[in-house]
Amino acid sequence: MKPIKIALVGQPNVGKSFLINAIGDTKLRVGNFSGVTVAKKTIEFSRNSANFEVTDLPGSYSLTDYTIEEGVTKDFIDDGDYDLIVNVIDSTNIERNLYLTMELLALNKKVVVALNMDDEAINEGVAINEKQLSKLLGIRCIKTSALEKTGIDALIKAIIQTHNEPLVASRLLYSDPYEEEISKITTFLAEKKYKSDSNLKSIAIKLLREDKNTYLSLRDEPIWTELQPLLNKSYQHLYLHYASKDLDSIFHDEKNALAKGAVIESVKFDHTKVVGLTDKIDAVLTNRFVGLPIFLFLMWGLFQITFELGSIPMDWIDAFFGMLIDGTKSFLGDTELASVIADGAIAGVGAVVLFLPNIIILFTGIALLESTGYMSRAAFLLDGFFHKFGLHGKSFVPLVSGFGCSVPAYMAARVLKNDRDRLLTLYIIGFMSCGAKLPVYVLIIGAFVAQEHAGNMLFAIYILGALLGVFAAKILKLTVFKGDDEPFVMEMPKYRLPTLKLLYHTVSEKAFMYLKKAGTYILLASILVWFASNYPKYPDVEAQYAIKIEQVSKDDVKVAALTNELSLYNLENSYLGKIGHATEPFFAPLGFDWRMAVALETGLAAKEIVVATMGVLYGLGNEQDEESDTLIDKLKANITLPAAIAFTIFVMIYFPCLAASMVFRREAGSWKHWGYLFIFTTGTAWVLAFIAFNIASAIF
């Protein structure tokens, strides 16, 4: 029977040879590895009706060629003749030993982990949950003790099972910047149909580590001329994020973060002492009792700063666009062209740019938390809570990004490689209130909540949306996305001070994405809304009002009233108004009139348009913002408090804007999911708004 060929790998002094001897009846052959004086030990034995041939490789801390021994191990792992790797780990020092494991998993080969010295680990109070560790790493992890001769049969069984099963892709995930560059390189190699015995991802990782052998194998390939510029850009991106040009050091940080995360999620230490600064900080930030309050306080502080500081430049931007609109009308005169440019294009784009300061402040805060390493701790902290609702801790980052803008949030969900987890996260990102919904909240709060409670009410709205999102995730998990959770290692990067260059790179990229939305989707939507709200024309009616206005031309109040009355008539009988009246029965059970219905429908194009639309619909002209006292007074007079609560709930949940929904479709992979998202979000928004309206009606 053909033997199963095993490469036995481990750091020095982990008991590799002792473990093999514990199996018994071994036949040892000793020679030298080719070209070096390092001894080559080959062991043959039979067990469980199978033959085994084990090559005991020199102890290595990592797959490098810093020493002759490590070079021998690296060369054999890269090019040797074997079927699978058995990685022996010292269970009493598991985190340091997992550094090598993370490198082995990056190669995408068959691996079995032997958690050796289990007896010593128990005596030292180290409790390893090997089942959880197996799930996290995506490979079999078996507890063994060479001294006590325990776990040997389980290890042999795991080796045979792994050998007989097909190779599955590694589930190892690095940090977002590293994964982004890996993805770019693997995509390029796949598009070029590059053929290799190695996995494309492992090739990409080796290229990012500047592995000499990998470079040599690719330099003679035709694709090298295109690949090299791509690699240079990847290096520059990594240099920026890690504030270092040492690629080995960068990869070292990556594997250490993964090892630390795996240990935190699967190992308990009963008798350890917190000694390092990182450990001391982690003991507080990841503490199950104080960690969550700290996180909530930081989020509350971030939102307070976002709204307080953001309001200052908003006035300047608002004034600038107001001048631009007036100047356009003055230059072009009272024409349709002036109206479509000023009231349509400029006003619509200005509504988005108005909130750019809030977006920049919010993204800066999130970037600070991410680059310092805190976001990974927060994700770990919420992992257990999220799993109760069918989510993964890694869902945390895209969900938090959703508070700024759904577009980058949907893109950030790529960090979840499991399709089910990623789709589930994509479906609930819309529950996180993006910056575009802020004007609506401020308007409603200004009309119905006392000023001293406004800030806390705003924070409560954001938290409520997030809570509704996780409950929606639970329902989807139980109905649509059924299946067992697939845990991933939550990487724990070391704490570092972010550089200004990194913050600028991160924030500017997202800010420009936000502005791009203003110049494309919002511009188009604004023009469409302008057209739908200005046509068809009613010249006979306008002539009648012109006569009335002429008769009271000396009374400015009556002139303004008649002008607004004409504006309201035209809008109510426009295409937009007709749509509003047609859909009014759908919204009537929620306490909404046709004007509120139209405002929500224009919000499908962009949530920023909702406030301006309400200003027009309530007969005040279209130069209204969320701080307009007259609009607030009109809302108080025309909308009941229960309807306002229901309206807020509906805005909080319903279908995202056009730009975000298109990104969702691209990330979800099909129009089918886009349609499901529309049904799911609209249906959920209607039901919850209906419940809120009736409860509020009973109370107030």
N, C-alpha and C positions, 0 to 999 in steps of 0.2 A: 504494500500500500504506500502511495506517495506521501512523504511526511509533510506536515504543516511546518513551514519555515517561519521562525519567529526571530525578530530583532529585539533583543532585551536591552532596554534603555533606561537610564536613571542617573540621577546625580550621584556623586561619590558618597560612599558609606550609607547607602539605603538598603543594603542587604540583598542585592541581586543574586550573587552567587549562593548565598546562604539559602535563599528561597528556592533556587533550582535544586540544591542538594536536599532540601526538605521533601521534594517530590520523590526522591529515591530512585534507585536502579538506573542512574545516569551513566552514560558512556562519554568520557571527556576526551576531546582531541585538542591539542595545543599546538599552535603554529604562530606565524607572524602575519600581520596585515601587509598587503603588498607595498613595498617600497619604504616601510618603516620598521622600527624595532619593537613596536607595541605588540604585545602578545594577543593572539587571536584564539579565543576559547569557543569551541563548538561542542554543544552537548546534545546527545541523542537519547531519547527515551520513548517508551510506549505507555499509554494510560487511557482508560475508557475506550478501548478498542481503536485507538488512533495513535499514529506515529508522529513524533515531534523532533524537529531539528532546531535548536536554539543557538543563536550567535550572541554571546555575552559581550556587549560593546563596552568600551572604556567609560568610566563615569564622567559625565559632562554636565556642567551647569547650564549650558545653552548650545545651540547648534551653530557654533562658530568655529573658526580655525585659529583661535588665539593660542591654543596649545596643540601639541602633536596629537594628544589623546582626543581632544574635542574635534580636531580636523578629521581624524579617523572615523569618529562616530558620525559626523556630518556627511562625509563622503559615502559611508555605507547606507545611511538613511536616504540620501539622494539617489544613489545608483546601485545599491546592493541588491542581492537576490533574496527576497523574503516575501512572505504573504501578509504578515501583519506585525504590528509593534506591540510589545508588552512594556508599558511604562511603569516601573516600580517606584513607589513614592514612600518616603518616610512620613508616616502618619503623625509623628510628634512635631514635625516641622512642615506641615502641609502647604502653607501658603508659598514658602520659598520653593518647594518642590514643584508646585503647579506652574511656576514660570516656564519650566521646560515642557510641561504638558501643553501649555498654550502654543508653544512653537510647533510641537508635533501635530496638534490639531489644525494649524494653519496649512500643513502640507496636504490635508485632505486624503489621508491614508487610513486604513483600518487600524484602530488603536483599542487596546484594553488596558485599563489602569488597575494595578495591584496596590491597594492601600496597605502596605507592609508595616510591620511593627505595631499592629493593632493592640497587642497586649500592653505595650509600653504607653501607647496613647491613652488607653483606659486608665492606667495608673496615674498619668499626668493630668487627668481630667479633660481630655480632648475627646468630645463626642461627635463623630462624623456621621451624618445622615447620608449614607452611600447611595440610597435610592434617589434622593433629591439631587445629589451631585451628578449622578448618571443622567438624570433628566436635563440638568443644566448644560452639561458638556455634550450630550447626545451620544455618549459611548458607555460601555459597561464599566462600572467601578466596583471592585470586589475587595472586601476587607480580608487581609491575610496576616498570618504571623508565622514566620519561618521557625521561630523558637518553639512555639506551641504546636506547630504544624496544623493550624486551623485555616479554613478557607481555601485549602488546596484544591479540593474537588470542585468547589464553586468556580475557582479561577480556570481550571481546565475546561469545565463546561462552557464558560464564557468565551474562552479562546475558540473552541470548536464552533459555537453558535456564530460568533463574529466572522470566522473564516468561511462558513457556509452561506452567510447572507451576502447580498450584493452591497457594494459600497454606497453609502448615502453621503450627500454633501454635508460638509461641516456646518454646524449651527453656530459657530463662533462668530460673534459680531464685535467689531471694534467701535471706537468713538465715531461720531458723525463725520468729522473731517477726514479721518482715515478711511472709513467705508466709502465716502464720496469719491476719493481718489482711486481706491481699489475698483469701484464700479466703472469709472471712466476708462481705466486700463483694460479691464476684462471685456467691456463692451467693444472697445477698439479691436482687441484681439479676435473677438467673436465675429465682428463685422468683416474682418480681413480673412476669416476662416483659417486662422492659424492652427496648425496641427501640432500636438505635443502629447507625450505620454503623461505629462503632469497636468493637474487641474489648473484652469486658467486663473482662478483666484489665487492659488498658491504661487503661480508665476508672477502675478501682480504684486503680491506681498514681498516676494524676493526682490523684485525690481525696486520697490519702495525702500528696501533695506540695502540696496546697491550690492546685491549678491554677485560676486565675481563670475561664478560659473554660469549663472543665468544671463548675465550681460554678454559673456563670450558666446553663448549659444545663439543669442539673438542678433548680435552685431553683424553677422554675415547674411542675415535674412533681408529680403527686399523691403520689408515693412519697417526696418530700423530707421530709415530717414524720416518717416512720419511719426514713429513712436518716440523718438528722442525729444522733440519739442513738447510733446504731451507730458513726458516724464518731467521735463524742466518746470512746466507749469504746476505739476503736482507737488514737486519739491518746494516750490515757492509758497504754495498754499500751506503745506505742513510747517515750513519754517515760520510762517506768520502765526499760526495757531499755537505752536509749541515754543516760540521764542528761542529756537535752537536750530542749528544747521547740522547737528549730529544725528543722522538718520537712525543709527543703531540705538542711540539714546532715546529717540522718539519711539521706536518700536519697543524698547525696553519698558518705557512708561506705559505703553498700550497693554503689553502682556501682564505687567504688574497690576494694572488697574483691573484687568479681567480676573486674575488670580485672587486679588483681594475681594472682588465682588463675589466670586464663587464661594470663597471661605465664609464671608459674612452671611450668605444665604443657606449654607449647608453644614456649618460647623459651629459647635458651642464650646466655649472654653470656661471651665468651672474655676480654674485656679490661675488665671493669667493676670498680669499686672499691666496696666496701661502706662506706657513709658514715653512713647514718641508724641510729638506735638500733634501730628495727624490723628493718632489714636485718641488723644485727649479731646480733640475737637469732635471727632466722630462719635465719641462716647456721649456727647451732648446732642449733636445734631441728628443722630440716628436713634436716639433714645425713644422708646415707644411712648413714654409719658410726656416728655417736654419737647420732643422733636416736632410733633404736629403743631402745637401752639406757636413754636418759633416760626415754622413755615407759614402759618396763617398770618402771623404778625408781619412777616416780611412781605407777603402778598398784599396785605392791607396797606402797608406803608408805600409799596410800589404804586398802587392805584391812587392813593392820596396825592403822592408826588406828581403822578401823571396828570391828574385832573387839575391840581392847583397850579403847577408850573406851566402846563400846556395852555391854560386859559389866557396867559399874558400875550404870547405872540399871536394867538387866534384873533384878537381884536385888530392887530395890525394887518393880518392877512385878509380879514373880512373887509376892512376899510380899503385895502388895495384893490380887491376884486370889485367892490362897490364903485370905486372911481373908474375902474376899467370898463364896467358895464355902462356907467353914465357917459364916459368918453366915447364909447363905441356908438351909442345911440345919438350922441350929439354930432359925431362925425358923419354917420350914415343917414341921419334923419329918421323921421317916423315912417319906416318902411318895414316890409316883411323880412327883408335881409337883415336889417338891424336887430329885429326881434329874435330871429333864429340864432344869430351869433351871440347877442348879449344875453337874452333871457333863456336861450337854450344851451348853447355850447359853453360860454364863459361862466354862466351861473352854475351849470352842472359840474363843470370841472372845479370851479371855485369851492363848491360844497365839499368836494373830496380833499382838496389841498388845505382847506380850513383846518382839518384835523391832523395834518401832517405832524405838527409839534407833539401832539399826544402820542402818535404812533412812534415817533423817534424816541421820546422819553421812555415809553413802555418797552420798546425793543432794546434800548440801552440797558434798562434794568434787567431784562431777561438775559441779555448777552453777558452782563456782569456776573449774574448768578451762574450761568453756564460755564464761562471761562474760568471762574475761580474753582470750579469743581463741586459747587453746592447742588446744582440741579441733579447730578447723579445721586447724591445723598437723598434729596427730596423724592426722587423716583423710587429709590430703595425703600424709603420710609412709607411711601404710599402703595408699594407693590402688594403687600398683604391685603390692604383695603381694596385695591383695584381688583385683585383676583376674586374677591367675594362677588364682584359684579361682572365677572367674565373678561376683565381687561388685564393688561400686563403693565408692570411698572414703567416700561419703556413708552407706554402710551402717554405718559405724563408730559413729555416735552412737546409733542404736537398739540396736545390739549391746551397747555399753557400758552403756546404760540397763538392759539385761536383767539385769545383775548386781545391780541393786537390786530391780526388780519387772518382770515381763513385761508387765503391763497398760500402763504408760506407754511401754514399749519398743515394743510393737506399734503404739501410736498414733504414736510418733516416726518410724515407717517411712514416714509420709506424705511426708516430705521427698524420697523417691524417686518422681518423677512417672511414670517408665516402669513399666508394670504388671509386666513380667517381672522387672525388678530388685527391685521392691517385694515381689512375692510370694516371690521367692527369699530375700530377707532375712527376711520373716515366718516362713518355714519353719525357719530355723536359729536364731532368737532363743532358742528353748527350750534350745539347747545352752549358753547362757550361764547359769550357775547363779544363780538369783534368791535373794534373802534368805530365802525360805521353805524352801530346801533346806539352809540353814546348820545347823539343829539336827541333821539327819540326819548331816551330815558330822562335826560336833563329837562326836556320839555314837559313831560308828564309829571316828574317830581316837582318842578317849579310851579305847576298848576295845582297840585293836590297835596303837597307835603310841606311842612314848615321848614324855613330856611336852615334852622339849627340842626335839623335831622336829615338834611339832604345828602350829605356825604355818606353817612352810615346807611341810608336807604339805597344809595347807588351801589355800595359794596355788597349789601344784602341781595340786590338783584343779580349781580355777577355770581355770587356764591350759590344762589338758588338755581341759576342756569346750569352751573357745574353739577350740582346734586341731581337735578333732573336728568342730566346727561348720563350719569353713572347708573341711575335707575333704568333709563332707557336701554343702556348697554346690557343690563341684566335680563331685561325682557327679550332683547334680540338674541342674547346668548342661549336662552331657554327655548327659543322658537326657531330662529333662522340659522344662527351660527353655532349649532350644537357641536359638541366634541370636547375632548379632554384638553385642559390647558397645557400649553407647551412652554415651560419656563425657559428663559434665556438668562445668561449671566449678566447681572447688572454691574457694569464696570465701575470701579471706584478710583478715578484718577487722583493723583496727588494734588493738594491745594497749590495754587499758583496765583500770583498777581497778574491780572490782565494788562496788556500793553495798550496804549492809546491807538496804535496802528491796527491792532486786532479788533478793538471796539469799532473803529471807523470802518474797517472792512466789513464787519458783520452787519452793523446798523445801516450803513450806506447802501449795501446790497439790497436789504429789505425795504428801505425807504424808496429807492429807485423803482423797485418792483411795485410798490404802492402807487407811485406817481405814474408809472406806465399804465396801471389800471385806470387812472384818471384821464389819461390822454387817449385811451382806446375804448374800453367798454363803457365807461361813464360818459364819455363824449358822445358816443353813438346813442346810448340810452337817453341822454338829456335831449338830444335832437328829436328822437322818436316821441318822447313825452311832450315836448313842445308842440310837435305836429299834432299829436292826438288830442291835446288840450286846446288847440287853436282852430281846429277844423271839425266840421264844416262851418262856413261863415253864414251869418244871418244878417244881410244888409238891411232888410226892412226893419228888423228890430233895432239895429244900431241907429238907423235913421230916426226912429221914434225917440230913442233915448237922447240922441243929439239935440232934438228939439226941446226935450224936457230940461236938459243941462243948460241949453242956451237961455231958457226962461228963468233959471235960478242962478245964472252965472255970477251974480254978485254975492251969493251965499256960499262960501267955501265948504261949509259942513254939508249942505245939501248936494253940492256938486260931487264931493267925495263919496257920499252915500249912493248917489245915482251911478257913479262910475263903478263902484264896487258891486252894485246890483246888476249892472250890465255884464261885468266880468263874471259874476256868479252864474248869470243866465247862460252866457256863452259856454262856460265850462260845464255846466250841468247838461247842456245839450250837445256838447262836443262828443267825439268818439270816446274819449276817456270817461265822460260823464255817463254816456249810454252803457258802457261796460260796467261802470259802478252800479247803475240801477239794475242792470241785468243780474249782477252777482249779489245784490243786496240781500235777497232771501237766504243765501248761504251764510251770511254773516249776521243776520238779524237775531238769531238765538244768542249771540254773544253780546248783544246790546250795541252793535255797530250800525251806523247809518251808511248811506251810499258813499259819503265823503271819506269816511274812515276806510271803507272797502277799497276805494280808488287809491288812497294813500298806501295801503298795504300792497296793492297790485303794482304800483310804480316802484315800490321797494324791491320787487323781484329783479329789477334792473340794477338797482343800487340802493342800499338802505339809507344812504345819505339824502336821497331825494324825498323821503317820507315827510320830513318837516316842512320843506318848501312846498310840497304838494298840499299839505294840510293848510298852509297859509293861504294858498290860492283858493282852495275849496271852501274855506270859511269866509270868503269874500274880503280878504285883506290885501290882495295883491301877492305877488310871488317874491317880494323882497323880505321874507320872514326868516328868522333863525330861531334856534331853540331858546334864546333869551328875550324874545319879543314879548313885552308886557301885554300888548294888545292881543296877540295870539293866545297867550296864557289866559287872558280874560275871556276870550271867545270860547276856549276849550271848557273853562269852568261853566259857561252859560249853556253850552251845547252838548257836553259829554258828562255823563254821570260818573261818580267815583267807581262803581262796579265795572262800568264799561271801560274806564281808563285802566283799571287793573287787568282786565281781560285783554285789552289792547297791548299792554306791556308784555304779558305772558306770550301772546301770539307773536309779537316782534322778536321776542327772545328765542323762539324755537323754529319759526317757519323757514321755508326754503332759502338757502343763501343767495347772495347776489349773483348776477350773470357771470362775472369773472370767476368767482370762487366755484360756482357750479361746473364751469367748464374745466377747471383744474381738477375738481373732484372726478369728473368723467374720465379724464386722462389717467388719473392715478388709480381709479377703480377698474379701468380697463374696458368698460363697455357702456353703451347708452342704456342698457337694461338697468344697471345699478343707478344711473342718473334718474331714470323714471321711478325706481323704487324709493330713492331718496326724496323725491318730490312728494310721493304718496305718504311716506313715513313721517316726514317733518310736518307737512300740512295737516295730516290727520291728527298727529299728536298735538300740534299747536291748537287745533280746533277743539279737541276734547278737553285739554287742560284749561283753555280759555273759557270754555263753557262751564266747567266745574268752578273755576275761580269767579266767574260772573255771578253764578247762582249763590255761591257761599257768601260773596260780598254783598249781594242784594238782600240776603237774609239778615246780615249783620248790620249794615248801614242803612 
